[in-house]
Each structure stands twice: as structure tokens, then as C-alpha cells.
Amino acid sequence: MAVNTLFKLRGFAPPADLTDPNNMTSILVNNMLREEDIARQRAPLDNEIFAELRRSAVASKNCDSANNLLFDFVSLGRYIGPRLSEYAQTTQDKVDYHTYPSGTTVIKAFIADDFIFYDGKRNIVKILDEDSFQQVRSVKITWRIQKNRQNGQAITLAAEVDRPEICPVRSAMRLVLRARRLNQPNDMPLGVYRAKKGKSIYLTGNKIAELLRKAVKSIRPETPSDDLKRYSAHSLRVWACVLLDEAGKSPDYIKKRLRWLGDSFRMYLRDTSAIQSQHVDALREASREVMDLINALPADVIALAISITDGTIDPDMNEYSDEMD
């Protein structure tokens, strides 16, 4: 309103018409409002949920199941924090496209061609098969299209050689190999799995929410239904942000690795147990110095302090009460 008033006073048309859904200012403001709402409503994943997703994937006894597909996306996603449109579709049998004003269309989700794998000497691994798992050491991921419009941005991830089960590079390879097993062309979405009766279908936001909430319910049976609803496909992006924050990474690092242009990532930060422990550790030296000063006080003053803390004051120490207050 203030900006509109300023423009009117200068004889210009007001730039912000929030009643017009096609007005660019209206679009930007409404997108920010929705993002803030999502950030407040969505709960991040955690290590226990991650482990349960792994258990469910193994229990499915089918490497092309929805459980295994989701586990691979979570293993990769905790590093790159994907948006929903980057790894899932709206419906299980239809691909989501973005249409430019020119009429050109582009698939929103990751395709096999978005991934380039390298060996330890930075040579491209051209043949991907089961034997390639031992030689691949990194993957470069390119975002053909993004919400922030930084199209063509690429990020490289290194392999977790010591933890192959949850290695993001191996997870990316499994995504590509699974899609090929299911006869998915390299220019079509990777988020495909084999459903019942052998039919291949796309991973959707609803399916992701279903599997995540099932995992939470399995490890925390008493979770209220309202809290369960806070877990969705967007929880993966929230978790990726929280993990870097817990690791003490700078805002610029978080923005760069998770592809934020502004500071909206701060809405995703949470008061986690790791942050709470770090807070105690940060003040540990100061706490030690305080205790050294306290321990240097006269014995009777310390005794009075303990009595006050315990809620029992020694009658013989009333003479110190005014000083202690």
C-alpha cells in the first residue's frame, strides 16, 4: 500500500494490484506467503525416520518399489534439498511440464540426463551398471529449471565411500538404473517405480506423504494426527536446511548449496536437539568460569545459596539473606 501511494503521488500507475492474479507483484507476494506457511507447517525428517525408511525399503524385497525409490531420493535429497516438483509428479500417470511464454515446454523433475557421474580422476563414467558403483566418486547434478529461475545451475556431490548404503552418489546411480530397468527414456522423469501388477507409475507428493507418515507412525506410534500431517514431500527440503544449520554452516553456504537466492531459508530452521546441545557447548567455557568464581566464595555463602536453590534456608544464615537478595 505504501509503494502504491508513492507511485500515485508521483503520477505513476500503482504497481501492486493484489486483486489481479496475473499481476507480477501479486504473484511474488502470494508465493512468499505460501512459502512462509509451508515452512511453518512442515516438519523436517530426522535420522530415526531416515533409518525407518531404509528398513521399509529392505522389507519391500523389491529394488524397484516405491519404498526403495523414496529412500534413494531421501539419501540424495538430504544433501540437495529438492523441491517437490524436482522429484515427483502431481499424478502417477502424467508428467508435469513448465510452459514458457514462447510455448516451449520443459519437464520439471529430474531426468537421467541431469546427472553426470565421475570416477576418482574426474573422468566421466559413460557406462552405468552394477560394476560402476565401485568406480564412481562424484556426481554433477544440473537443474534445467528452478523455482528461483537460476536455470542451468549445477552442484557436484562427493561420494560417501565409507557409507555406501546412504551415499548420495550411489543413490543417484540407483535412481538412473531403476528408471532404465523400467524402460524410462533418459529424457523422462527418474521418479518412477513398479507398482502392483508390474505397472510402472510416477512418484507423487501424496505417495511421499503417505510413506513418510507411515514411517513416523511406526517409530512413534503416539504421534498425534495433526503432527503427522506436518510430514510431506517438502519435509525433505526442510531437513536438508536443518542439517546444514546443525552442522554450523554459514547462511551463505546454506543458500549456495540448497539454491536459495534470499534469506527465506531461515524460515525452515528448527530448534532441534542438536542445536540445543550446541548451545550448551557454546557456553561451556563461560559456565566453567562462573563455577570457578562461585566455588571461590566463602563456605557459608555457598551453603546459603544451596539452601535457597533447594528451597530450604538454614535459620542460622538469615543474617546473610539481605545481602544474598
C-alpha positions in Angstrom: 0.0 0.0 0.0 2.9 2.4 0.8 4.5 1.7 -2.5 1.2 2.2 -4.4 0.7 5.5 -2.6 4.2 6.7 -3.5 3.7 5.9 -7.2 0.3 7.7 -7.2 1.9 10.8 -5.7 4.5 10.8 -8.4 1.8 10.4 -11.1 2.5 6.8 -12.0 0.2 3.8 -12.1 0.4 1.7 -8.9 2.5 -1.4 -9.5 0.8 -3.7 -7.0 -2.7 -4.9 -7.6 -3.2 -7.9 -5.2 -6.7 -8.5 -6.7 -5.2 -9.3 -10.1 -3.8 -12.9 -10.1 -1.7 -12.1 -13.2 0.0 -9.0 -11.6 3.7 -9.8 -11.0 3.8 -8.2 -7.6 0.7 -10.1 -6.6 2.3 -13.4 -7.8 5.5 -12.6 -5.8 3.7 -11.7 -2.6 1.4 -14.7 -2.7 4.3 -17.0 -3.4 6.1 -15.7 -0.4 3.0 -16.1 1.8 2.6 -19.7 0.7 6.3 -20.4 1.3 6.1 -19.0 4.8 3.0 -21.0 5.5 4.7 -24.2 4.2 7.8 -23.5 6.2 5.8 -23.2 9.4 3.6 -26.2 8.8 6.2 -28.7 7.6 8.3 -30.8 10.0 11.8 -31.9 9.0 12.7 -35.5 8.7 15.3 -36.9 11.2 17.8 -39.7 11.5 15.3 -42.1 13.1 12.8 -41.6 10.3 15.6 -42.0 7.7 16.6 -45.3 9.3 12.9 -46.5 9.3 12.7 -45.6 5.6 15.7 -47.8 5.0 14.1 -50.7 6.9 10.9 -50.3 4.9 12.9 -50.3 1.7 14.7 -53.5 2.5 11.5 -55.1 3.8 9.8 -54.4 0.4 12.1 -57.0 -1.2 11.8 -55.2 -4.5 14.5 -52.8 -5.6 12.0 -51.1 -7.8 9.4 -50.5 -5.1 8.1 -47.1 -4.1 9.9 -47.6 -0.7 13.3 -48.0 -2.4 12.6 -45.1 -4.8 11.8 -42.8 -1.9 14.7 -44.0 0.2 17.1 -43.1 -2.7 15.5 -39.7 -3.1 15.9 -39.1 0.6 19.5 -40.2 0.7 20.2 -37.8 -2.2 17.8 -35.2 -1.0 19.3 -34.6 2.4 22.2 -33.1 0.5 20.5 -31.1 -2.2 17.1 -30.3 -0.6 14.9 -30.9 -3.6 11.6 -29.1 -4.1 8.6 -31.3 -4.7 8.4 -30.6 -8.4 12.0 -31.6 -8.8 11.4 -35.3 -7.9 7.7 -36.0 -8.0 4.7 -35.5 -10.2 1.1 -34.3 -9.4 -0.4 -37.6 -10.7 1.0 -41.1 -11.0 0.5 -41.4 -14.8 1.2 -37.9 -16.1 4.3 -35.8 -16.3 4.4 -32.2 -15.1 5.7 -29.6 -17.5 6.6 -25.9 -17.3 5.5 -23.9 -20.2 7.4 -20.8 -21.2 5.6 -17.7 -22.7 7.1 -18.8 -26.1 5.2 -22.1 -25.8 8.3 -24.2 -25.2 7.8 -26.9 -22.6 10.3 -28.4 -20.2 9.9 -31.3 -17.7 10.2 -30.0 -14.2 11.5 -33.2 -12.5 15.0 -34.7 -12.7 15.8 -36.8 -15.7 18.7 -39.2 -16.3 20.4 -36.6 -18.5 20.6 -34.2 -15.5 23.2 -36.5 -13.8 26.9 -36.9 -14.9 29.0 -39.3 -12.9 32.8 -39.2 -12.4 35.4 -41.6 -11.2 38.2 -40.7 -8.8 40.3 -39.0 -11.5 37.3 -36.8 -12.7 36.8 -38.9 -15.8 33.2 -39.2 -16.9 31.8 -42.7 -16.3 30.0 -43.3 -19.5 28.7 -46.8 -18.8 26.5 -47.1 -15.8 25.9 -50.6 -14.5 26.3 -52.6 -11.3 30.1 -52.6 -11.7 30.1 -48.8 -11.9 29.3 -48.5 -8.2 32.9 -49.3 -7.3 34.4 -46.6 -9.5 32.1 -43.7 -9.3 33.2 -41.0 -6.8 31.1 -38.0 -7.6 28.0 -36.7 -9.5 27.2 -33.4 -11.0 23.5 -32.5 -10.9 22.1 -29.9 -13.2 18.8 -28.1 -12.6 17.3 -27.4 -16.1 14.6 -25.3 -14.5 14.1 -24.0 -10.9 11.6 -22.0 -8.9 14.2 -19.3 -8.4 14.8 -19.2 -12.2 18.5 -20.0 -11.8 18.1 -22.4 -14.7 21.2 -24.5 -15.6 22.7 -24.3 -12.1 24.9 -27.3 -11.3 26.1 -28.8 -8.0 28.6 -31.6 -7.6 28.4 -34.1 -4.7 31.2 -36.4 -3.5 30.6 -40.0 -2.6 30.4 -41.3 1.0 32.7 -44.2 0.3 32.5 -45.5 3.9 28.7 -45.4 4.0 27.6 -46.9 0.6 24.1 -47.6 1.9 23.3 -43.9 2.3 25.8 -42.5 -0.2 24.1 -39.7 -2.2 26.1 -40.6 -5.3 25.1 -44.2 -5.2 21.6 -43.2 -4.6 21.7 -41.0 -7.7 23.0 -44.0 -9.7 20.3 -46.3 -8.4 17.7 -43.7 -9.5 19.1 -43.8 -13.0 19.5 -47.6 -13.2 16.0 -48.1 -11.8 14.4 -45.8 -14.4 16.3 -47.7 -17.1 15.1 -51.1 -15.8 11.6 -49.7 -16.0 12.2 -48.7 -19.7 12.1 -45.0 -18.8 13.9 -42.9 -21.5 16.8 -40.7 -20.4 14.7 -37.5 -21.1 11.8 -38.6 -18.8 11.5 -38.3 -15.0 13.5 -40.5 -12.8 10.8 -40.7 -10.1 9.2 -43.9 -11.4 8.6 -47.2 -9.6 7.0 -50.6 -10.2 3.5 -50.8 -8.6 1.3 -53.8 -8.1 0.7 -56.0 -11.2 4.1 -54.8 -12.6 2.8 -51.4 -13.8 5.3 -48.5 -13.7 4.0 -45.3 -12.3 5.3 -41.9 -11.1 6.0 -41.0 -7.5 3.6 -38.3 -6.4 3.5 -35.9 -3.5 0.6 -37.8 -2.0 2.6 -41.1 -2.1 5.6 -39.4 -0.5 3.4 -38.1 2.3 1.8 -41.5 2.8 5.2 -43.3 3.2 6.8 -40.6 5.4 3.8 -40.6 7.8 3.8 -44.4 7.9 7.5 -44.3 8.9 6.8 -41.7 11.6 3.9 -43.7 12.9 6.0 -46.8 13.0 8.7 -45.4 15.2 6.4 -43.0 17.2 3.0 -44.7 17.5 1.7 -41.9 19.8 2.2 -39.1 17.3 -1.0 -37.0 17.1 -2.7 -36.9 13.7 -2.1 -33.1 13.4 1.6 -33.7 13.9 1.6 -36.5 11.3 0.2 -34.1 8.7 3.2 -31.9 9.1 5.3 -34.5 7.2 5.1 -34.2 3.5 7.4 -34.2 0.4 8.5 -30.7 1.5 9.9 -32.2 4.7 13.0 -33.3 2.8 13.9 -29.8 1.8 13.3 -28.6 5.4 15.6 -31.4 6.7 18.4 -30.6 4.3 18.4 -27.0 5.6 18.2 -28.1 9.2 21.1 -30.5 8.8 23.4 -27.8 7.4 22.4 -25.4 10.2 23.1 -28.1 12.8 26.5 -28.6 11.3 27.2 -24.9 11.9 27.4 -23.9 8.2 27.1 -20.3 7.3 24.0 -18.7 5.8 25.9 -18.2 2.5 26.9 -21.8 2.4 23.3 -23.0 3.0 21.9 -20.6 0.4 24.5 -21.7 -2.1 24.2 -25.5 -1.6 20.5 -25.6 -1.3 19.9 -23.0 -4.1 18.2 -20.1 -2.2 18.7 -16.6 -3.6 17.4 -14.8 -0.5 17.1 -15.4 3.2 13.8 -17.3 3.1 15.7 -20.4 4.2 15.7 -19.0 7.7 12.0 -19.9 8.0 13.0 -23.6 7.8 15.4 -23.6 10.7 14.2 -25.5 13.8 15.0 -25.7 17.5 16.4 -29.2 17.2 18.2 -31.3 19.9 21.5 -30.9 18.1 21.1 -27.1 18.2 20.2 -27.2 21.9 23.3 -29.3 22.6 25.5 -26.9 20.6 24.1 -24.0 22.6 25.2 -25.7 25.8 28.6 -26.5 24.3 29.0 -22.8 23.2 28.5 -21.6 26.8 30.5 -24.4 28.4 33.7 -22.4 28.9 31.7 -19.4 30.3 29.8 -21.8 32.6 33.2 -23.2 33.9 34.4 -19.7 34.7 31.2 -18.9 36.6 31.5 -22.1 38.6 35.1 -21.3 39.5 34.0 -17.9 40.8 31.2 -19.4 42.8 33.4 -22.1 44.3 35.8 -19.3 45.5 33.0 -17.7 47.7 33.1 -18.3 51.5 31.7 -21.7 52.5 28.8 -20.2 54.5 27.6 -18.1 51.5 27.8 -21.2 49.2 25.8 -23.2 51.8 23.1 -20.4 51.9 23.0 -20.4 48.1 22.5 -24.1 48.1 19.7 -23.8 50.7 17.9 -21.2 48.6 18.2 -23.4 45.5 16.8 -26.4 47.3 14.0 -24.3 48.9 15.3 -24.9 52.4 17.0 -22.0 54.2 19.1 -22.6 57.4 17.7 -20.3 60.1 21.3 -19.7 61.3 22.1 -18.0 58.0 19.3 -15.4 58.0 21.8 -12.6 58.6 23.0 -13.1 55.0 19.5 -13.0 53.5 19.5 -9.3 52.6 23.0 -9.5 51.1 22.0 -12.5 49.0 18.8 -10.8 47.8 
